[in-house]
Amino acid sequence: MAFVLAILIFIPILASQFLRSPVLIEPIAVPEALAERGMTSEVVASRLWDGLRDANALARTSKASVDAIPNSQRVQFSVPDVGLSMDSIVRQTRRFFNVYETRIAGEFVCSDAACAPEGMALRLRVLRGTSEVIDLPPVGQQNLRQYFTGAAIQILSILDPFVAVSAISETEPVRATALARRLIRQHHPDAKWAHNLIGNLRSTAEDYRPALAEYRAALALDPQFTIAQANAARALRQLGDPVASRAEYDLIRARLPQSPEVQEGYAELAIGAGDIDAAVEYLKRAAELDPTSPHYFARIGEVEMARGNIDQAKDWFTRSLAIDPAYPLALSPMFTLLAAGMDLGGGEALLRRAADFEPQSAEVQALHGAALTFLDRPAEALAAFDRALAITPDNAELLYQSANMLQNLDRQADAVDRLNRAIALDPYNPAPIFSRGTSLAITGHNAEARADFQRVLELDTSGTQYGSMATSFIDILDGLDAAEAAESAAP
């Protein structure tokens, strides 16, 4: 009886393991020089695992994606004294039926014996019966986390193309649209998600009629696709058709009576009709249905602020930030209200809590740096900007802002280095060129400073402050040159 019971338990477990198809990340081969610095094979596999999670976070989609895990993190069951393991049985069964599990393998290659980080390049193989090779460029000046996220997006482009497309949609909307169209033409199983993504990109560009057409196309593939239907209702409202919009929300409510998104939709329709009190009640109901979301409290705060109830708006923003101290729809207006009331210390404390809560958000770290700049605390502001740059090292605006803090700390050489990077990334922006000119002038490099100020005059055709200040600096340099010439000519 015990044997029969064991078999009855073992068979469903075996079946579930066979049907479940996680993506296994094998240890990534690394050169010895890299392993000596702590980047072992298992560490690189774990970094790639982190990259897959970051890529899924960038995609911001509710669609389920691949289930990946490093081979070293997998729990394996074995039968004592027999030498058999659940993993080996499942693997042999898969091979018998020619159903191969998906594995990711590869190696890090160095460009020289020292294995300098900027010369490292990753080659990956996605193995699932066949082998597909991914060659990534050298790491260069990229942050390692960004590098592994980029590698993960390349992997997802093979294993889950829609999620890969969604992950680049914010930074590369044109490319994302073209790739989503390709999925649709291929009649990919995720074609409905591709239509919905294109609709979202059109909505972001305030091109609502084509967006509505995409949502309708998604619903033609799956009439029960609630996300697309809610987006269609929103697009109809933005196109000025509240009756059709409400009809869509009513259909969703009939299917999902506890949907907070429907209550929010009704609230937006009430705002459009001028019934603000009803809108607030709808949003309160949405907050009750989804008590862990900071969004609905923040939206009530926005509504109250729009009708001049500043104290009530602050209360609602505070309730939103109690759930998520870094929620942008509450954080930004709350900081604005505090700053308008000349409570810069309170605003800085608000942003400090947000930065501590969301250390991987470059936007929040940068906002905290800006607040510290207003308070004339350059060393702390520089540290905040540095935290933001650790996340997005190629952000020209952050490089410029942090360079200004270095100038305030009289670290002109370091400021010039950062400004050089900012100018390389944004060569037609006069602001970092002007700042570099001031640092060069302070350190006595007058010829290079003059060249920068002349370049500012070429770029600043609109007559902003940079042009007038560049002219003033050129006049000062001319005076210094004239004085030096006169002193040299004196007997």
Backbone hydrogen bonds, N-H to C=O, Kabsch-Sander energy under -0.5 kcal/mol:
donor,donor_aa,acceptor,acceptor_aa,energy
5,L,1,M,-2.7
6,A,2,A,-2.4
7,I,3,F,-2.3
8,L,4,V,-2.5
9,I,5,L,-1.9
10,F,6,A,-2.7
11,I,7,I,-2.5
13,I,9,I,-1.3
14,L,10,F,-2.7
15,A,11,I,-2.6
16,S,12,P,-2.6
17,Q,13,I,-2.3
18,F,14,L,-2.0
19,L,15,A,-2.4
20,R,16,S,-2.1
23,V,67,D,-3.3
24,L,22,P,-0.6
24,L,102,T,-2.6
25,I,69,I,-2.1
26,E,24,L,-0.8
26,E,104,I,-2.7
28,I,41,S,-1.5
29,A,27,P,-0.5
29,A,106,G,-2.2
35,A,31,P,-2.1
36,E,32,E,-2.2
37,R,33,A,-0.5
37,R,34,L,-0.9
38,G,35,A,-1.9
39,M,34,L,-1.7
40,T,38,G,-1.6
44,V,40,T,-2.5
45,A,41,S,-1.9
46,S,42,E,-2.2
47,R,43,V,-2.4
48,L,44,V,-2.2
49,W,45,A,-1.9
50,D,46,S,-2.4
51,G,47,R,-2.3
52,L,48,L,-2.0
53,R,49,W,-1.7
54,D,50,D,-2.6
55,A,51,G,-2.6
56,N,52,L,-2.0
57,A,53,R,-1.9
58,L,54,D,-2.4
59,A,55,A,-1.7
60,R,56,N,-1.0
61,T,56,N,-0.5
68,A,66,V,-0.8
69,I,23,V,-2.4
71,N,25,I,-2.7
73,Q,70,P,-1.5
74,R,70,P,-0.5
74,R,71,N,-1.0
76,Q,74,R,-0.5
79,V,84,L,-3.1
82,V,79,V,-1.5
83,G,79,V,-1.3
86,M,77,F,-3.1
87,D,77,F,-0.6
89,I,85,S,-2.1
90,V,86,M,-2.5
91,R,87,D,-2.6
92,Q,88,S,-2.5
93,T,89,I,-2.4
94,R,90,V,-2.6
95,R,91,R,-2.3
96,F,92,Q,-2.1
97,F,93,T,-1.8
98,N,95,R,-1.0
99,V,94,R,-3.0
100,Y,98,N,-0.7
103,R,127,L,-2.8
104,I,24,L,-2.8
105,A,103,R,-0.5
105,A,125,R,-2.4
107,E,123,R,-2.3
108,F,29,A,-3.0
109,V,121,A,-3.1
115,C,112,D,-1.1
119,G,116,A,-1.8
120,M,116,A,-0.6
120,M,117,P,-1.1
121,A,109,V,-2.4
123,R,107,E,-2.6
124,L,134,I,-2.9
125,R,105,A,-3.2
126,V,132,E,-2.9
127,L,103,R,-3.3
127,L,125,R,-0.7
128,R,126,V,-0.6
128,R,130,T,-2.4
132,E,126,V,-1.9
134,I,124,L,-3.0
136,L,122,L,-2.6
136,L,134,I,-0.6
139,V,120,M,-2.8
140,G,118,E,-1.2
142,Q,139,V,-2.0
147,Y,143,N,-2.3
148,F,144,L,-2.5
149,T,145,R,-1.9
150,G,146,Q,-2.5
151,A,147,Y,-2.0
152,A,148,F,-2.3
153,I,149,T,-2.1
154,Q,150,G,-1.7
155,I,151,A,-1.9
156,L,152,A,-2.8
157,S,153,I,-1.7
158,I,155,I,-1.5
159,L,155,I,-2.3
160,D,156,L,-2.7
164,A,160,D,-1.8
165,V,161,P,-2.4
166,S,162,F,-2.9
167,A,163,V,-2.0
168,I,164,A,-0.9
168,I,165,V,-0.8
169,S,165,V,-0.5
169,S,166,S,-0.8
172,E,168,I,-3.0
176,A,172,E,-2.6
177,T,173,P,-2.3
178,A,174,V,-2.0
179,L,175,R,-2.4
180,A,176,A,-2.5
181,R,177,T,-2.4
182,R,178,A,-1.6
183,L,179,L,-1.8
184,I,180,A,-1.9
185,R,181,R,-2.5
186,Q,182,R,-1.8
187,H,184,I,-1.6
188,H,183,L,-2.4
191,A,188,H,-2.2
194,A,190,D,-2.0
195,H,191,A,-2.5
196,N,192,K,-2.1
197,L,193,W,-2.5
198,I,194,A,-2.4
199,G,195,H,-2.4
200,N,196,N,-2.1
201,L,197,L,-2.3
202,R,198,I,-2.4
203,S,199,G,-2.4
204,T,200,N,-2.5
205,A,201,L,-1.4
206,E,203,S,-2.0
207,D,202,R,-3.0
208,Y,206,E,-0.8
211,A,207,D,-1.4
212,L,208,Y,-2.7
213,A,209,R,-2.0
214,E,210,P,-1.7
215,Y,211,A,-2.2
216,R,212,L,-2.5
217,A,213,A,-2.0
218,A,214,E,-2.2
219,L,215,Y,-2.2
220,A,216,R,-1.9
221,L,217,A,-1.2
222,D,218,A,-1.6
225,F,222,D,-2.0
226,T,224,Q,-1.6
229,Q,225,F,-1.9
230,A,226,T,-2.7
231,N,227,I,-2.1
232,A,228,A,-2.4
233,A,229,Q,-2.3
234,R,230,A,-2.1
235,A,231,N,-2.5
236,L,232,A,-2.5
237,R,233,A,-2.0
238,Q,234,R,-2.3
239,L,235,A,-1.5
240,G,237,R,-1.5
241,D,236,L,-2.5
245,S,241,D,-2.0
246,R,242,P,-2.7
247,A,243,V,-1.9
248,E,244,A,-1.7
249,Y,245,S,-2.1
250,D,246,R,-2.6
251,L,247,A,-1.8
252,I,248,E,-1.9
253,R,249,Y,-2.6
254,A,250,D,-2.1
255,R,251,L,-1.2
256,L,252,I,-3.6
259,S,256,L,-1.6
263,Q,259,S,-1.2
264,E,260,P,-2.2
265,G,261,E,-2.3
266,Y,262,V,-2.6
267,A,263,Q,-2.0
268,E,264,E,-2.5
269,L,265,G,-2.1
270,A,266,Y,-2.3
271,I,267,A,-2.4
272,G,268,E,-2.2
273,A,269,L,-1.5
274,G,271,I,-1.3
275,D,270,A,-2.4
276,I,274,G,-1.3
279,A,275,D,-1.7
280,V,276,I,-2.3
281,E,277,D,-1.8
282,Y,278,A,-2.3
283,L,279,A,-2.3
284,K,280,V,-2.3
285,R,281,E,-2.1
286,A,282,Y,-2.2
287,A,283,L,-2.2
288,E,284,K,-1.8
289,L,285,R,-1.9
290,D,286,A,-1.7
293,S,290,D,-1.7
298,A,294,P,-1.8
299,R,295,H,-2.3
300,I,296,Y,-2.0
301,G,297,F,-2.2
302,E,298,A,-2.2
303,V,299,R,-2.3
304,E,300,I,-2.8
305,M,301,G,-2.4
306,A,302,E,-2.2
307,R,303,V,-1.2
308,G,305,M,-1.5
309,N,304,E,-2.5
310,I,308,G,-1.6
313,A,309,N,-2.4
314,K,310,I,-2.5
315,D,311,D,-1.9
316,W,312,Q,-2.2
317,F,313,A,-2.7
318,T,314,K,-2.5
319,R,315,D,-2.0
320,S,316,W,-2.1
321,L,317,F,-2.7
322,A,318,T,-1.4
323,I,319,R,-0.8
323,I,320,S,-0.9
324,D,320,S,-2.0
327,Y,324,D,-2.1
330,A,327,Y,-1.5
331,L,327,Y,-3.0
332,S,328,P,-2.0
334,M,330,A,-1.9
335,F,331,L,-2.5
336,T,332,S,-2.3
337,L,333,P,-2.4
338,L,334,M,-2.2
339,A,335,F,-2.8
340,A,336,T,-2.6
341,G,337,L,-1.4
342,M,339,A,-1.9
343,D,338,L,-3.0
344,L,342,M,-1.0
347,G,343,D,-2.0
348,E,344,L,-2.5
349,A,345,G,-2.2
350,L,346,G,-2.1
351,L,347,G,-2.2
352,R,348,E,-2.4
353,R,349,A,-2.1
354,A,350,L,-1.8
355,A,351,L,-2.6
356,D,352,R,-2.2
357,F,353,R,-2.1
358,E,354,A,-2.4
361,S,358,E,-1.8
362,A,360,Q,-0.7
365,Q,361,S,-2.1
366,A,362,A,-2.5
367,L,363,E,-2.3
368,H,364,V,-2.3
369,G,365,Q,-2.2
370,A,366,A,-2.3
371,A,367,L,-2.2
372,L,368,H,-2.3
373,T,369,G,-1.8
374,F,370,A,-2.0
375,L,371,A,-1.5
376,D,373,T,-1.8
377,R,372,L,-2.3
381,A,377,R,-2.4
382,L,378,P,-2.7
383,A,379,A,-1.8
384,A,380,E,-2.0
385,F,381,A,-2.7
386,D,382,L,-2.6
387,R,383,A,-1.8
388,A,384,A,-1.8
389,L,385,F,-2.6
390,A,386,D,-1.8
391,I,387,R,-0.7
391,I,388,A,-0.8
392,T,388,A,-2.4
395,N,392,T,-1.2
396,A,394,D,-0.8
399,L,395,N,-2.1
400,Y,396,A,-2.2
401,Q,397,E,-2.7
402,S,398,L,-2.7
403,A,399,L,-2.0
404,N,400,Y,-1.9
405,M,401,Q,-1.4
406,L,402,S,-2.0
407,Q,403,A,-2.2
408,N,404,N,-2.0
409,L,405,M,-1.5
410,D,407,Q,-1.8
411,R,406,L,-3.1
412,Q,410,D,-0.6
415,A,411,R,-2.1
416,V,412,Q,-2.5
417,D,413,A,-1.9
418,R,414,D,-1.9
419,L,415,A,-2.5
420,N,416,V,-2.4
421,R,417,D,-1.4
422,A,418,R,-2.4
423,I,419,L,-2.7
424,A,420,N,-2.0
425,L,421,R,-1.7
426,D,422,A,-2.0
429,N,426,D,-1.4
433,I,429,N,-0.8
434,F,430,P,-2.7
435,S,431,A,-2.3
436,R,432,P,-2.4
437,G,433,I,-2.1
438,T,434,F,-2.0
439,S,435,S,-2.0
440,L,436,R,-2.6
441,A,437,G,-2.3
442,I,438,T,-2.4
443,T,439,S,-1.9
444,G,441,A,-1.3
445,H,440,L,-2.8
446,N,444,G,-1.5
449,A,445,H,-2.3
450,R,446,N,-2.8
451,A,447,A,-1.9
452,D,448,E,-1.8
453,F,449,A,-2.5
454,Q,450,R,-2.5
455,R,451,A,-1.9
456,V,452,D,-2.1
457,L,453,F,-1.8
458,E,454,Q,-1.5
459,L,455,R,-2.0
460,D,456,V,-3.1
461,T,459,L,-2.0
463,G,460,D,-0.9
467,G,464,T,-0.7
468,S,464,T,-1.3
469,M,465,Q,-2.5
470,A,466,Y,-2.4
471,T,467,G,-2.0
472,S,468,S,-1.9
473,F,469,M,-2.4
474,I,470,A,-2.4
475,D,471,T,-2.2
476,I,472,S,-2.0
477,L,473,F,-2.7
478,D,474,I,-2.6
479,G,475,D,-2.2
480,L,476,I,-2.4
481,D,477,L,-2.5
482,A,478,D,-2.5
483,A,479,G,-2.4
484,E,480,L,-2.4
485,A,481,D,-2.4
486,A,482,A,-2.4
487,E,483,A,-2.3
488,S,484,E,-2.0
489,A,485,A,-1.9
490,A,486,A,-1.2
